[in-house]
Amino acid sequence: MVAIAQKRGGWIGWIIAGLIVLLIGVVAVAILFAGNNGNSNPKGASASLHEKSSEITAQTASTAEKCAPEFTQVALDRNGSPKVNPNFAAEVAAVEASGVEDPLQAATLASAGHNAQLLAVYANQVDLYEDPKLVAPLVEGNCLSQDGQSLYNQLNGAYHMKGVTFEMGQAPETGINSGVDANGTYGVDAASGVRGDRTAIEITLPNGSKTWIMLRCGNPVFQGHPGLPTVPTDNPPPPAPPTTTTPPPVTPPSDSKNDAVSVTAPQGTTQLPAGIPTTDHVSEDQHTTGEVVGNIIHAPVATDAPNVTTPDIPASVPVTAVGATPNVATPSGPAEVITDDVVHEEVINNDVGGTTGDTEIAVPAD
């Protein structure tokens, strides 16, 4: 400015220099006010810009980390139940009602996507995940982790392989049921056998093998032991063995032909009352039951009294035993006296009803 004033000379140069300085000042003030945009606090404006930048960064990060709906985790309300998924039947019904294609497959995949433990269990069932008890690496926060999402995609691919089918069927009665213990640890029953309602989703794999997920509980059912720990399952208790009742002893009815009767034999006759059996040949030491030899009648013995010997009694004494007493007609007229020796000889040497000399062997009535 001094150079300008000197060049122009005198006071005119100084005026020109002053105007230039004033113009520069005005321009500087205008630029300053335009930059503040009416804000009288430059530090406050800087802080506001920083907050805005942080908010945009947070929104960007949130958008990048947002969980896909199919991977959002849903807790299972087991309430002490040993069922792997107590809500499985309701979930399958809801998917079927939605009209999607292959609802059984879709329902199983949906359950696996919304719960990391179910993902581990169902992936293990088709040999995609070695340890179904290892759940922590599959979940992060309220979403499947990257490892969990990767495993889900593998399961989805396996379910869509050629030859894989999902049908409603019955779990095998001889299969091994699975479940969870009070701590939620997954395992299998101590013994084979599936009882109760065995309705299940039957999954046929490309090699023709089958595996099942029961509708009532979401439990996989295995045909062989999968090498998992023993835990309680939702199997109902086995039925009690049938009780055995011993019937009371039954006494067989007596044979009426062998029932004892009351007989009064005439003195000294071989004529026997009707109904008394005889035999053709009687030794001296053995007499047919009911036979009269001389004055002795051999009383019949009831068949239901083994090892009992009825002693011989005089023929004139009535013999009373079990059974009705028949009406016995006593022959009229004097009794013919025949000795024991004669009777014995006649019985041995002649047929019943035959004759020897003047003696006739009486035939008893049937």
DRENDO-1510 file (C-alpha; in Angstrom, 1 decimal, always signed):
<recs>
REC; n; res; u; v; w
REC; 1; MET; +0.0; +0.0; +0.0 .
REC; 2; VAL; +2.9; +2.3; +0.8 .
REC; 3; ALA; +4.4; +1.7; -2.6 .
REC; 4; ILE; +1.1; +2.6; -4.2 .
REC; 5; ALA; +0.8; +5.8; -2.2 .
REC; 6; GLN; +4.4; +6.8; -3.1 .
REC; 7; LYS; +3.9; +6.0; -6.8 .
REC; 8; ARG; +0.7; +8.1; -7.0 .
REC; 9; GLY; +2.2; +10.7; -4.9 .
REC; 10; GLY; +0.7; +12.8; -2.2 .
REC; 11; TRP; -2.5; +12.3; -0.4 .
REC; 12; ILE; -4.3; +10.8; -3.4 .
REC; 13; GLY; -2.2; +7.7; -3.2 .
REC; 14; TRP; -3.0; +7.3; +0.5 .
REC; 15; ILE; -6.7; +7.5; -0.2 .
REC; 16; ILE; -6.6; +4.8; -2.9 .
REC; 17; ALA; -4.6; +2.5; -0.6 .
REC; 18; GLY; -7.1; +2.9; +2.2 .
REC; 19; LEU; -10.0; +2.0; +0.0 .
REC; 20; ILE; -8.3; -1.2; -1.1 .
REC; 21; VAL; -7.7; -2.2; +2.6 .
REC; 22; LEU; -11.4; -1.5; +3.4 .
REC; 23; LEU; -12.6; -3.6; +0.5 .
REC; 24; ILE; -10.5; -6.5; +1.6 .
REC; 25; GLY; -11.9; -6.3; +5.1 .
REC; 26; VAL; -15.5; -6.2; +3.8 .
REC; 27; VAL; -14.9; -9.3; +1.7 .
REC; 28; ALA; -13.4; -11.2; +4.6 .
REC; 29; VAL; -16.3; -10.4; +6.9 .
REC; 30; ALA; -18.8; -11.5; +4.3 .
REC; 31; ILE; -17.0; -14.8; +3.8 .
REC; 32; LEU; -16.9; -15.4; +7.5 .
REC; 33; PHE; -20.7; -14.9; +8.0 .
REC; 34; ALA; -21.5; -17.1; +5.0 .
REC; 35; GLY; -19.5; -20.0; +6.5 .
REC; 36; ASN; -21.2; -19.8; +9.8 .
REC; 37; ASN; -24.6; -19.7; +8.1 .
REC; 38; GLY; -26.0; -17.5; +10.8 .
REC; 39; ASN; -24.6; -19.7; +13.7 .
REC; 40; SER; -23.0; -17.6; +16.3 .
REC; 41; ASN; -21.2; -20.7; +17.9 .
REC; 42; PRO; -18.7; -22.3; +15.5 .
REC; 43; LYS; -17.8; -25.0; +18.1 .
REC; 44; GLY; -21.5; -26.1; +18.4 .
REC; 45; ALA; -21.8; -26.4; +14.6 .
REC; 46; SER; -18.8; -28.7; +14.6 .
REC; 47; ALA; -20.2; -30.9; +17.3 .
REC; 48; SER; -23.5; -31.2; +15.5 .
REC; 49; LEU; -21.8; -32.3; +12.3 .
REC; 50; HIS; -19.9; -35.0; +14.3 .
REC; 51; GLU; -23.1; -36.4; +15.8 .
REC; 52; LYS; -24.8; -36.5; +12.4 .
REC; 53; SER; -21.8; -38.4; +11.0 .
REC; 54; SER; -21.9; -40.9; +13.9 .
REC; 55; GLU; -25.7; -41.5; +13.4 .
REC; 56; ILE; -25.2; -42.2; +9.7 .
REC; 57; THR; -22.4; -44.7; +10.5 .
REC; 58; ALA; -24.5; -46.5; +13.1 .
REC; 59; GLN; -27.4; -46.8; +10.7 .
REC; 60; THR; -25.1; -48.2; +8.0 .
REC; 61; ALA; -23.7; -50.8; +10.4 .
REC; 62; SER; -27.1; -51.7; +11.7 .
REC; 63; THR; -28.3; -52.3; +8.1 .
REC; 64; ALA; -25.3; -54.4; +7.3 .
REC; 65; GLU; -25.8; -56.6; +10.5 .
REC; 66; LYS; -29.6; -56.9; +10.4 .
REC; 67; CYS; -30.7; -60.6; +10.8 .
REC; 68; ALA; -32.7; -62.1; +8.0 .
REC; 69; PRO; -36.2; -63.1; +9.1 .
REC; 70; GLU; -35.7; -66.8; +8.6 .
REC; 71; PHE; -32.7; -66.7; +10.9 .
REC; 72; THR; -34.2; -64.8; +13.8 .
REC; 73; GLN; -34.1; -67.0; +16.9 .
REC; 74; VAL; -37.2; -68.1; +18.8 .
REC; 75; ALA; -36.9; -69.7; +22.2 .
REC; 76; LEU; -38.5; -73.0; +22.8 .
REC; 77; ASP; -40.9; -73.1; +25.8 .
REC; 78; ARG; -40.3; -76.7; +26.9 .
REC; 79; ASN; -41.4; -76.1; +30.5 .
REC; 80; GLY; -39.6; -79.2; +31.7 .
REC; 81; SER; -40.8; -81.4; +28.8 .
REC; 82; PRO; -38.3; -83.8; +27.3 .
REC; 83; LYS; -39.7; -83.0; +23.8 .
REC; 84; VAL; -37.2; -81.5; +21.3 .
REC; 85; ASN; -39.8; -79.1; +19.9 .
REC; 86; PRO; -43.1; -79.2; +21.8 .
REC; 87; ASN; -44.7; -76.8; +19.2 .
REC; 88; PHE; -43.8; -78.9; +16.1 .
REC; 89; ALA; -47.3; -80.1; +15.4 .
REC; 90; ALA; -48.7; -76.6; +15.5 .
REC; 91; GLU; -45.9; -75.3; +13.3 .
REC; 92; VAL; -46.5; -77.9; +10.7 .
REC; 93; ALA; -50.2; -77.2; +10.7 .
REC; 94; ALA; -49.6; -73.5; +10.2 .
REC; 95; VAL; -47.3; -74.1; +7.3 .
REC; 96; GLU; -49.7; -76.5; +5.7 .
REC; 97; ALA; -52.5; -73.9; +6.0 .
REC; 98; SER; -50.3; -71.4; +4.2 .
REC; 99; GLY; -50.5; -73.4; +1.0 .
REC; 100; VAL; -46.7; -73.5; +0.3 .
REC; 101; GLU; -45.3; -76.2; -1.8 .
REC; 102; ASP; -44.0; -79.2; +0.1 .
REC; 103; PRO; -45.2; -77.9; +3.5 .
REC; 104; LEU; -43.5; -80.7; +5.5 .
REC; 105; GLN; -40.1; -79.9; +4.2 .
REC; 106; ALA; -40.8; -76.1; +4.6 .
REC; 107; ALA; -42.0; -76.6; +8.2 .
REC; 108; THR; -38.8; -78.6; +9.1 .
REC; 109; LEU; -36.5; -76.0; +7.6 .
REC; 110; ALA; -38.4; -73.2; +9.3 .
REC; 111; SER; -38.0; -74.8; +12.7 .
REC; 112; ALA; -34.2; -75.3; +12.1 .
REC; 113; GLY; -33.8; -71.7; +11.0 .
REC; 114; HIS; -35.5; -70.2; +14.0 .
REC; 115; ASN; -33.7; -72.3; +16.6 .
REC; 116; ALA; -30.0; -73.1; +16.6 .
REC; 117; GLN; -30.4; -76.3; +18.6 .
REC; 118; LEU; -33.0; -77.7; +16.2 .
REC; 119; LEU; -30.7; -76.8; +13.4 .
REC; 120; ALA; -27.9; -78.9; +15.0 .
REC; 121; VAL; -30.3; -81.8; +15.7 .
REC; 122; TYR; -31.8; -82.0; +12.3 .
REC; 123; ALA; -28.5; -81.5; +10.5 .
REC; 124; ASN; -27.0; -84.3; +12.7 .
REC; 125; GLN; -29.9; -86.5; +11.7 .
REC; 126; VAL; -28.8; -86.4; +8.0 .
REC; 127; ASP; -25.1; -86.6; +8.8 .
REC; 128; LEU; -24.3; -82.9; +8.2 .
REC; 129; TYR; -23.3; -82.0; +11.7 .
REC; 130; GLU; -21.3; -84.3; +13.9 .
REC; 131; ASP; -22.2; -83.1; +17.4 .
REC; 132; PRO; -25.8; -82.0; +17.9 .
REC; 133; LYS; -25.0; -80.9; +21.5 .
REC; 134; LEU; -22.6; -78.2; +20.1 .
REC; 135; VAL; -25.0; -75.3; +19.6 .
REC; 136; ALA; -23.0; -72.1; +20.7 .
REC; 137; PRO; -21.1; -71.7; +17.5 .
REC; 138; LEU; -24.3; -71.6; +15.5 .
REC; 139; VAL; -25.9; -68.6; +17.1 .
REC; 140; GLU; -24.9; -65.0; +17.7 .
REC; 141; GLY; -27.1; -62.7; +19.7 .
REC; 142; ASN; -30.7; -63.2; +18.5 .
REC; 143; CYS; -29.6; -64.6; +15.1 .
REC; 144; LEU; -27.9; -67.5; +13.5 .
REC; 145; SER; -24.2; -66.8; +13.2 .
REC; 146; GLN; -22.3; -67.0; +9.9 .
REC; 147; ASP; -21.5; -70.7; +10.8 .
REC; 148; GLY; -25.2; -71.3; +11.6 .
REC; 149; GLN; -26.4; -69.7; +8.4 .
REC; 150; SER; -23.9; -71.8; +6.4 .
REC; 151; LEU; -25.1; -75.0; +8.1 .
REC; 152; TYR; -28.7; -74.0; +7.4 .
REC; 153; ASN; -27.9; -73.6; +3.7 .
REC; 154; GLN; -26.3; -77.1; +3.7 .
REC; 155; LEU; -29.4; -78.5; +5.3 .
REC; 156; ASN; -31.6; -76.7; +2.8 .
REC; 157; GLY; -29.6; -78.1; +0.0 .
REC; 158; ALA; -29.7; -81.7; +1.4 .
REC; 159; TYR; -33.5; -81.5; +1.7 .
REC; 160; HIS; -33.8; -80.4; -1.9 .
REC; 161; MET; -31.6; -83.1; -3.3 .
REC; 162; LYS; -33.0; -85.4; -6.0 .
REC; 163; GLY; -34.7; -88.4; -4.5 .
REC; 164; VAL; -35.4; -86.8; -1.1 .
REC; 165; THR; -39.1; -86.9; -0.2 .
REC; 166; PHE; -41.1; -85.7; +2.8 .
REC; 167; GLU; -44.3; -87.7; +3.6 .
REC; 168; MET; -46.5; -88.2; +6.6 .
REC; 169; GLY; -46.1; -91.7; +8.0 .
REC; 170; GLN; -45.4; -93.7; +11.1 .
REC; 171; ALA; -42.1; -93.9; +13.1 .
REC; 172; PRO; -41.1; -97.5; +13.5 .
REC; 173; GLU; -42.3; -99.2; +16.6 .
REC; 174; THR; -38.8; -100.7; +17.1 .
REC; 175; GLY; -37.0; -97.4; +16.6 .
REC; 176; ILE; -35.0; -95.3; +19.1 .
REC; 177; ASN; -36.7; -92.1; +20.4 .
REC; 178; SER; -34.8; -89.0; +21.2 .
REC; 179; GLY; -35.3; -86.1; +23.6 .
REC; 180; VAL; -33.7; -83.6; +25.9 .
REC; 181; ASP; -32.9; -83.7; +29.6 .
REC; 182; ALA; -33.8; -81.0; +32.2 .
REC; 183; ASN; -30.7; -79.0; +31.1 .
REC; 184; GLY; -31.8; -79.1; +27.5 .
REC; 185; THR; -29.0; -81.6; +26.5 .
REC; 186; TYR; -30.0; -83.6; +23.5 .
REC; 187; GLY; -29.8; -87.4; +23.5 .
REC; 188; VAL; -31.7; -90.7; +23.0 .
REC; 189; ASP; -33.7; -93.2; +25.0 .
REC; 190; ALA; -32.0; -95.9; +26.9 .
REC; 191; ALA; -33.8; -98.6; +25.0 .
REC; 192; SER; -35.4; -99.1; +21.6 .
REC; 193; GLY; -39.1; -98.9; +21.2 .
REC; 194; VAL; -41.5; -96.0; +20.3 .
REC; 195; ARG; -44.8; -96.0; +22.1 .
REC; 196; GLY; -47.9; -93.8; +21.9 .
REC; 197; ASP; -48.8; -91.8; +18.8 .
REC; 198; ARG; -46.1; -92.5; +16.2 .
REC; 199; THR; -47.3; -90.1; +13.5 .
REC; 200; ALA; -44.2; -88.6; +12.0 .
REC; 201; ILE; -42.7; -86.8; +9.0 .
REC; 202; GLU; -40.9; -89.6; +7.1 .
REC; 203; ILE; -37.8; -88.4; +5.2 .
REC; 204; THR; -36.5; -90.6; +2.5 .
REC; 205; LEU; -32.9; -89.9; +1.5 .
REC; 206; PRO; -31.3; -90.4; -1.9 .
REC; 207; ASN; -29.8; -93.8; -0.9 .
REC; 208; GLY; -33.3; -95.0; +0.0 .
REC; 209; SER; -32.8; -94.9; +3.8 .
REC; 210; LYS; -35.4; -93.3; +5.9 .
REC; 211; THR; -35.5; -91.2; +9.0 .
REC; 212; TRP; -38.4; -89.7; +11.0 .
REC; 213; ILE; -39.3; -86.6; +12.9 .
REC; 214; MET; -42.3; -87.2; +15.2 .
REC; 215; LEU; -45.2; -84.8; +14.9 .
REC; 216; ARG; -46.1; -84.9; +18.6 .
REC; 217; CYS; -42.7; -83.7; +19.8 .
REC; 218; GLY; -40.3; -82.8; +17.0 .
REC; 219; ASN; -38.0; -85.7; +18.1 .
REC; 220; PRO; -35.9; -87.5; +15.5 .
REC; 221; VAL; -36.3; -91.3; +15.6 .
REC; 222; PHE; -33.3; -93.5; +14.7 .
REC; 223; GLN; -33.2; -97.1; +13.4 .
REC; 224; GLY; -29.9; -97.7; +15.1 .
REC; 225; HIS; -28.1; -96.2; +18.1 .
REC; 226; PRO; -26.5; -92.9; +17.1 .
REC; 227; GLY; -24.0; -92.8; +19.9 .
REC; 228; LEU; -25.7; -90.0; +21.9 .
REC; 229; PRO; -26.1; -89.8; +25.7 .
REC; 230; THR; -29.1; -91.3; +27.4 .
REC; 231; VAL; -31.8; -88.8; +28.3 .
REC; 232; PRO; -35.5; -88.9; +29.1 .
REC; 233; THR; -37.9; -89.0; +26.2 .
REC; 234; ASP; -41.7; -88.4; +25.8 .
REC; 235; ASN; -42.3; -92.2; +25.4 .
REC; 236; PRO; -45.3; -93.2; +27.6 .
REC; 237; PRO; -44.5; -96.0; +30.1 .
REC; 238; PRO; -44.8; -99.6; +28.7 .
REC; 239; PRO; -48.1; -101.3; +29.4 .
REC; 240; ALA; -48.3; -103.4; +32.6 .
REC; 241; PRO; -48.1; -107.2; +32.0 .
REC; 242; PRO; -51.4; -108.9; +32.1 .
REC; 243; THR; -52.4; -110.4; +35.5 .
REC; 244; THR; -52.8; -114.2; +35.7 .
REC; 245; THR; -55.8; -115.5; +37.7 .
REC; 246; THR; -55.7; -119.2; +38.8 .
REC; 247; PRO; -59.2; -120.6; +38.4 .
REC; 248; PRO; -60.6; -122.6; +41.3 .
REC; 249; PRO; -60.3; -126.4; +41.0 .
REC; 250; VAL; -63.1; -128.2; +39.3 .
REC; 251; THR; -64.4; -131.4; +40.7 .
REC; 252; PRO; -65.5; -133.7; +37.8 .
REC; 253; PRO; -69.0; -135.2; +38.1 .
REC; 254; SER; -69.2; -138.7; +39.4 .
REC; 255; ASP; -70.0; -141.6; +37.1 .
REC; 256; SER; -73.5; -142.8; +37.8 .
REC; 257; LYS; -72.5; -146.3; +36.8 .
REC; 258; ASN; -70.0; -146.5; +39.7 .
REC; 259; ASP; -72.1; -144.7; +42.3 .
REC; 260; ALA; -72.8; -146.9; +45.3 .
REC; 261; VAL; -76.3; -148.0; +45.9 .
REC; 262; SER; -78.2; -149.4; +48.9 .
REC; 263; VAL; -78.8; -153.1; +48.3 .
REC; 264; THR; -80.4; -155.8; +50.4 .
REC; 265; ALA; -79.5; -159.1; +48.9 .
REC; 266; PRO; -81.6; -162.3; +49.6 .
REC; 267; GLN; -79.8; -164.8; +51.8 .
REC; 268; GLY; -78.0; -167.4; +49.9 .
REC; 269; THR; -78.8; -166.5; +46.3 .
REC; 270; THR; -76.7; -165.5; +43.3 .
REC; 271; GLN; -79.6; -163.5; +41.8 .
REC; 272; LEU; -78.3; -159.9; +41.9 .
REC; 273; PRO; -80.4; -156.8; +41.8 .
REC; 274; ALA; -80.5; -154.9; +38.5 .
REC; 275; GLY; -77.7; -152.4; +38.1 .
REC; 276; ILE; -75.0; -154.4; +40.0 .
REC; 277; PRO; -72.2; -155.2; +37.6 .
REC; 278; THR; -70.5; -158.6; +37.4 .
REC; 279; THR; -67.7; -160.2; +35.6 .
REC; 280; ASP; -67.3; -163.5; +33.8 .
REC; 281; HIS; -64.3; -164.7; +35.7 .
REC; 282; VAL; -63.7; -164.1; +39.4 .
REC; 283; SER; -60.9; -165.7; +41.4 .
REC; 284; GLU; -61.2; -166.9; +44.9 .
REC; 285; ASP; -59.4; -163.9; +46.2 .
REC; 286; GLN; -61.2; -161.3; +44.0 .
REC; 287; HIS; -64.8; -160.6; +43.6 .
REC; 288; THR; -66.6; -158.2; +41.3 .
REC; 289; THR; -67.9; -155.1; +43.0 .
REC; 290; GLY; -71.5; -155.7; +43.8 .
REC; 291; GLU; -71.3; -159.5; +43.4 .
REC; 292; VAL; -73.0; -161.7; +45.9 .
REC; 293; VAL; -71.0; -164.8; +46.9 .
REC; 294; GLY; -72.7; -166.8; +49.5 .
REC; 295; ASN; -73.8; -164.4; +52.2 .
REC; 296; ILE; -71.3; -161.6; +51.3 .
REC; 297; ILE; -72.0; -158.7; +48.9 .
REC; 298; HIS; -69.0; -156.7; +47.7 .
REC; 299; ALA; -70.0; -153.0; +47.9 .
REC; 300; PRO; -69.1; -150.8; +45.0 .
REC; 301; VAL; -66.4; -148.1; +45.6 .
REC; 302; ALA; -67.0; -144.5; +44.3 .
REC; 303; THR; -64.6; -143.4; +41.6 .
REC; 304; ASP; -63.8; -140.1; +43.2 .
REC; 305; ALA; -62.5; -141.7; +46.4 .
REC; 306; PRO; -59.1; -143.2; +45.3 .
REC; 307; ASN; -57.2; -145.6; +47.5 .
REC; 308; VAL; -60.3; -146.4; +49.6 .
REC; 309; THR; -61.2; -150.0; +50.2 .
REC; 310; THR; -64.8; -150.7; +51.2 .
REC; 311; PRO; -64.9; -153.8; +53.4 .
REC; 312; ASP; -67.1; -156.7; +52.6 .
REC; 313; ILE; -70.3; -156.7; +54.6 .
REC; 314; PRO; -73.0; -159.4; +55.2 .
REC; 315; ALA; -75.5; -159.5; +52.4 .
REC; 316; SER; -78.3; -159.0; +54.8 .
REC; 317; VAL; -77.1; -155.6; +55.9 .
REC; 318; PRO; -78.1; -152.7; +53.6 .
REC; 319; VAL; -75.1; -150.9; +51.9 .
REC; 320; THR; -75.7; -147.2; +51.8 .
REC; 321; ALA; -73.4; -144.9; +49.7 .
REC; 322; VAL; -73.6; -141.8; +47.4 .
REC; 323; GLY; -76.4; -141.8; +44.9 .
REC; 324; ALA; -80.0; -142.5; +44.7 .
REC; 325; THR; -81.4; -145.7; +46.1 .
REC; 326; PRO; -83.0; -147.8; +43.4 .
REC; 327; ASN; -86.2; -149.7; +43.9 .
REC; 328; VAL; -85.0; -153.3; +44.3 .
REC; 329; ALA; -87.6; -156.1; +44.1 .
REC; 330; THR; -86.9; -159.0; +46.4 .
REC; 331; PRO; -87.6; -162.3; +44.7 .
REC; 332; SER; -90.7; -164.2; +46.2 .
REC; 333; GLY; -90.5; -167.7; +47.4 .
REC; 334; PRO; -87.8; -169.5; +49.3 .
REC; 335; ALA; -84.3; -168.7; +48.4 .
REC; 336; GLU; -82.3; -171.4; +46.7 .
REC; 337; VAL; -79.2; -172.2; +48.7 .
REC; 338; ILE; -76.1; -172.4; +46.7 .
REC; 339; THR; -72.7; -172.6; +48.3 .
REC; 340; ASP; -69.7; -170.4; +47.5 .
REC; 341; ASP; -67.9; -173.3; +45.8 .
REC; 342; VAL; -70.8; -173.9; +43.4 .
REC; 343; VAL; -71.1; -170.2; +42.6 .
REC; 344; HIS; -67.3; -169.9; +42.1 .
REC; 345; GLU; -67.3; -172.9; +39.8 .
REC; 346; GLU; -70.3; -171.8; +37.8 .
REC; 347; VAL; -69.0; -168.3; +37.3 .
REC; 348; ILE; -65.6; -169.5; +36.1 .
REC; 349; ASN; -66.8; -172.2; +33.8 .
REC; 350; ASN; -69.9; -170.6; +32.3 .
REC; 351; ASP; -70.9; -167.4; +30.6 .
REC; 352; VAL; -73.2; -165.2; +32.5 .
REC; 353; GLY; -76.8; -166.2; +31.7 .
REC; 354; GLY; -75.9; -169.8; +30.9 .
REC; 355; THR; -76.7; -172.9; +32.8 .
REC; 356; THR; -74.9; -175.8; +34.4 .
REC; 357; GLY; -77.1; -178.6; +35.2 .
REC; 358; ASP; -80.1; -177.2; +36.9 .
REC; 359; THR; -78.4; -174.0; +37.9 .
REC; 360; GLU; -79.0; -170.8; +35.9 .
REC; 361; ILE; -76.6; -167.8; +36.1 .
REC; 362; ALA; -78.7; -164.7; +36.5 .
REC; 363; VAL; -78.0; -161.8; +34.1 .
REC; 364; PRO; -78.1; -158.4; +35.7 .
REC; 365; ALA; -80.3; -155.7; +34.2 .
REC; 366; ASP; -78.5; -153.0; +32.2 .
</recs>
